[in-house]
Amino acid sequence: MKLQIRNKTIRLPRFRVPKVGIEVRLPELSLAIPRLITRVTIGGQFKKMAGISITIAALVVVTAVTFAVIGVEQAKTFPMAAEYTMDERTTSVPIGLDPASDSPVTQTLKLNIGGARINNIIIDDINVGNATITQSLKTTTGGATVFIECDEVLIDNVVAKKLTLGVSEIYNLVIKDNKADGNSFSPTVANGIVDITVTSDRGAVDLPAITGSDYDRIWIDAATASTCAKLTIKNVNSYTGVIDLSNIKAGTLTIQNSTFGSGTGINSADFIVAATTKISTSTLTNNAEQAISVK
């Protein structure tokens, strides 16, 4: 920085004193007015660093705008509509992702529980259904010999167009106080049906209850065998689609206080326990047939 001072002369005006006629001249004043000259030298290294910083900032802005436009898959917390994957190493509630199999993305709640050990699965006070999806609630596995094994399964106060139970092994089957637009109960009594018993929760995933939510469907899938102490499906309302339960092994499975009907008449059953359901014992009481059409 350089400070340069140059002299400047300031001249004041002349004036006359009235009625005297004397010319008065004020002295000339010389003032030194400073003049600032600033020079800043920027080195080559500084220029290089500044250029890199500007480039990075521009890339950040472009990336943010791109992700905002195309969208980024966000992690979801249970039980938001998403796909949650568990296995034999899972001991805590997993983070959910949009189902990879969905195109377009739906509002499905999917539990991949192959190999996992789960304390309780509670589905309560839920509305499901979508005009483009045929099954509003279903269980599936990786094959005919792969099962979801539970000490107890309770299905209580469920309303749907249709419910089918098949390809399962139930030690004690209880079906009571239901009404349907046609019943068809034909379980097969077989030897060697195991009373599944789960009492220890050590190392088990403790899933929060799935309550007070809406989904287009709920899907429980086990690519390999999995276990749970109790599976509860309660107060579930489906306005379209069917409930398809299969590949379940249970100590006790109870279906009670539920309503099923598609309006096709009692000669076309909407509440079905298929012959592929093997049992040791069963109690079938107070299950009425009447014209019902769930909308």
FIDO-163258 format. One record per residue (C-alpha): x, y, z; residue in three letters. Coordinates in steps of 0.1 Angstrom, whole numbers, padded with zeros to 4 digits, always signed. Layout:
! FIDO-163258
XYZAla...
! end
This chain:
! FIDO-163258
+0000+0000+0000Met+0014+0034-0009Lys+0003+0068+0006Leu+0009+0098-0017Gln+0001+0134-0006Ile-0001+0163-0031Arg-0005+0200-0022Asn-0038+0216-0031Lys-0044+0254-0030Thr-0078+0266-0020Ile-0088+0301-0030Arg-0115+0320-0011Leu-0136+0346-0028Pro-0130+0384-0026Arg-0158+0406-0012Phe-0162+0443-0002Arg-0174+0456+0031Val-0205+0477+0025Pro-0204+0515+0027Lys-0166+0514+0034Val-0152+0507+0000Gly-0123+0488+0013Ile-0114+0457-0005Glu-0107+0429+0018Val-0087+0398+0005Arg-0085+0368+0027Leu-0052+0349+0028Pro-0047+0320+0005Glu-0047+0286+0023Leu-0027+0256+0013Ser-0040+0223+0025Leu-0024+0189+0021Ala-0051+0164+0011Ile-0040+0128+0013Pro-0045+0105-0017Arg-0046+0068-0011Leu-0034+0044-0037Ile-0040+0007-0028Thr-0022-0022-0045Arg-0028-0058-0035Val-0007-0086-0051Thr-0024-0121-0053Ile+0000-0150-0056Gly-0005-0179-0080Gly-0011-0204-0052Gln-0040-0183-0038Phe-0056-0181-0073Lys-0053-0218-0076Lys-0070-0225-0043Met-0097-0200-0050Ala-0105-0217-0083Gly-0107-0251-0067Ile-0131-0237-0040Ser-0154-0221-0066Ile-0154-0254-0087Thr-0164-0275-0056Ile-0191-0250-0046Ala-0206-0252-0081Ala-0206-0290-0081Leu-0224-0290-0047Val-0251-0267-0061Val-0255-0288-0093Val-0257-0321-0074Thr-0283-0307-0049Ala-0304-0294-0077Val-0301-0327-0096Thr-0311-0348-0066Phe-0340-0325-0059Ala-0353-0329-0094Val-0349-0367-0099Ile-0355-0377-0063Gly-0334-0397-0039Val-0345-0429-0021Glu-0350-0420+0015Gln-0346-0443+0045Ala-0379-0449+0063Lys-0387-0457+0099Thr-0409-0486+0109Phe-0438-0490+0102Pro-0440-0465+0073Met-0449-0480+0040Ala-0416-0496+0029Ala-0397-0529+0027Glu-0380-0540+0059Tyr-0355-0569+0057Thr-0344-0590+0087Met-0324-0622+0090Asp-0308-0644+0117Glu-0283-0616+0126Arg-0310-0589+0131Thr-0317-0579+0167Thr-0332-0544+0163Ser-0358-0527+0141Val-0344-0523+0106Pro-0346-0492+0084Ile-0370-0495+0055Gly-0365-0488+0018Leu-0390-0485-0011Asp-0397-0520-0024Pro-0374-0528-0053Ala-0401-0550-0069Ser-0426-0522-0070Asp-0430-0503-0103Ser-0445-0479-0098Pro-0438-0475-0061Val-0468-0484-0040Thr-0478-0480-0004Gln-0470-0515+0005Thr-0457-0526+0039Leu-0435-0556+0033Lys-0416-0576+0059Leu-0388-0598+0047Asn-0383-0620+0077Ile-0364-0650+0062Gly-0341-0665+0089Gly-0352-0639+0115Ala-0363-0646+0151Arg-0391-0622+0160Ile-0409-0617+0193Asn-0443-0605+0182Asn-0458-0592+0149Ile-0488-0571+0157Ile-0510-0557+0129Ile-0539-0539+0145Asp-0564-0512+0134Asp-0553-0511+0098Ile-0571-0503+0065Asn-0558-0520+0033Val-0568-0522-0003Gly-0560-0511-0038Asn-0581-0516-0069Ala-0550-0528-0088Thr-0537-0553-0062Ile-0554-0587-0059Thr-0541-0596-0024Gln-0544-0570+0004Ser-0527-0592+0030Leu-0506-0623+0024Lys-0479-0645+0037Thr-0454-0662+0014Thr-0421-0681+0017Thr-0392-0693-0005Gly-0409-0727-0012Gly-0434-0753-0003Ala-0412-0767+0025Thr-0403-0733+0040Val-0425-0720+0068Phe-0432-0691+0091Ile-0432-0708+0125Glu-0452-0692+0153Cys-0463-0703+0187Asp-0496-0686+0182Glu-0515-0669+0153Val-0546-0648+0161Leu-0569-0634+0134Ile-0596-0613+0151Asp-0623-0590+0137Asn-0610-0589+0102Val-0632-0577+0073Val-0623-0587+0037Ala-0638-0600+0005Lys-0622-0634+0010Lys-0598-0653+0032Leu-0579-0685+0023Thr-0557-0706+0046Leu-0536-0733+0029Gly-0502-0751+0027Val-0499-0749+0065Ser-0494-0771+0095Glu-0515-0762+0126Ile-0514-0782+0158Tyr-0546-0767+0171Asn-0570-0749+0147Leu-0598-0728+0162Val-0624-0712+0139Ile-0653-0695+0158Lys-0679-0668+0157Asp-0674-0657+0120Asn-0698-0650+0092Lys-0691-0654+0055Ala-0707-0654+0021Asp-0700-0691+0020Gly-0677-0714+0041Asn-0655-0742+0030Ser-0636-0759+0058Phe-0616-0790+0047Ser-0584-0793+0068Pro-0566-0826+0067Thr-0560-0844+0100Val-0524-0857+0099Ala-0499-0874+0122Asn-0467-0857+0131Gly-0480-0821+0133Ile-0456-0803+0156Val-0469-0780+0184Asp-0446-0750+0178Ile-0436-0735+0211Thr-0416-0702+0214Val-0410-0689+0249Thr-0376-0673+0249Ser-0372-0638+0234Asp-0334-0638+0237Arg-0319-0625+0205Gly-0353-0618+0190Ala-0363-0587+0171Val-0389-0567+0191Asp-0409-0550+0164Leu-0432-0521+0173Pro-0469-0528+0168Ala-0482-0518+0133Ile-0513-0498+0143Thr-0535-0470+0130Gly-0522-0469+0095Ser-0533-0473+0059Asp-0516-0494+0032Tyr-0525-0508-0002Asp-0513-0542+0011Arg-0494-0560+0038Ile-0469-0587+0027Trp-0450-0610+0050Ile-0424-0630+0032Asp-0398-0655+0044Ala-0373-0667+0019Ala-0360-0691+0046Thr-0376-0704+0077Ala-0384-0678+0104Ser-0399-0679+0139Thr-0421-0656+0160Cys-0438-0659+0194Ala-0471-0645+0182Lys-0486-0631+0150Leu-0516-0610+0155Thr-0538-0597+0127Ile-0566-0577+0144Lys-0592-0550+0134Asn-0580-0551+0097Val-0604-0538+0071Asn-0599-0545+0034Ser-0623-0530+0009Tyr-0608-0549-0021Thr-0584-0578-0025Gly-0582-0610-0006Val-0563-0623+0024Ile-0541-0652+0015Asp-0524-0670+0044Leu-0500-0699+0035Ser-0468-0717+0046Asn-0476-0712+0083Ile-0467-0736+0111Lys-0484-0728+0144Ala-0490-0742+0178Gly-0525-0726+0178Thr-0541-0706+0150Leu-0574-0689+0158Thr-0598-0671+0134Ile-0626-0654+0152Gln-0652-0625+0150Asn-0645-0619+0113Ser-0665-0612+0082Thr-0658-0623+0046Phe-0678-0619+0015Gly-0677-0609-0021Ser-0714-0610-0028Gly-0712-0641-0051Thr-0735-0662-0029Gly-0730-0689-0002Ile-0724-0715-0029Asn-0692-0698-0039Ser-0671-0699-0006Ala-0653-0668+0005Asp-0639-0683+0038Phe-0617-0712+0029Ile-0595-0736+0049Val-0580-0757+0022Ala-0572-0794+0023Ala-0535-0785+0021Thr-0539-0772+0057Thr-0528-0801+0079Lys-0539-0802+0115Ile-0537-0823+0147Ser-0569-0810+0163Thr-0596-0784+0155Ser-0626-0765+0170Thr-0651-0751+0144Leu-0680-0734+0161Thr-0707-0708+0153Asn-0696-0699+0118Asn-0725-0685+0099Ala-0732-0684+0062Glu-0751-0654+0049Gln-0752-0630+0019Ala-0723-0606+0024Ile-0706-0582+0000Ser-0677-0562+0014Val-0671-0529-0003Lys
! end
